[in-house]
Amino acid sequence: MSWTDSAKTSSGFRIAKFDYFLVKGDGFDSGEIRIGIDRFARDLAQKEPCHCAQWDMLFFKETGKTNEAELKKDKDLIDTYSTKHDLIWMYDWSYDHLISTLQYSDGLIINPKSSIYIQNMDHSTHPKAVH
């Protein structure tokens, strides 16, 4: 499942793309699943790059509630249930660059355990800022 959104900003239009993937298997906390998802995400980004401001790849474990049949019946299920219960990984890309990978459990980020904030320094008034 996939969708694209756009928003008008002061610098033009911002395009965001969201791709959803179901992961079938056992042991969703295993390193093998993690390596498989990572390989798939990076291969897809290389083969089919998305040249937009935001591209999120969201990976959900397939369950009795989050599966192809249920998602076909209820398109909002991905937002109302699956993101809170079955989201396991999210890859966030911006203009073909991987920005972050986040591991989830029960709707909460569990890895990385801390947050890092990176700010664009273009508008900084600090004398040492590189413009």
Secondary structure, 3 states (H helix, E strand, C coil): CEEEEEEEECCEEEEEEEEEEEECCCCCCCHHHHHHHHHHHHHHHHHCCCCCCEEEEEEEECCCCCCHHHHHHCCCHHHHHHHHHCEEEEEEEECCEEEEEEEEECCEEEECCCCCCCCCHHHCCCCCCCC
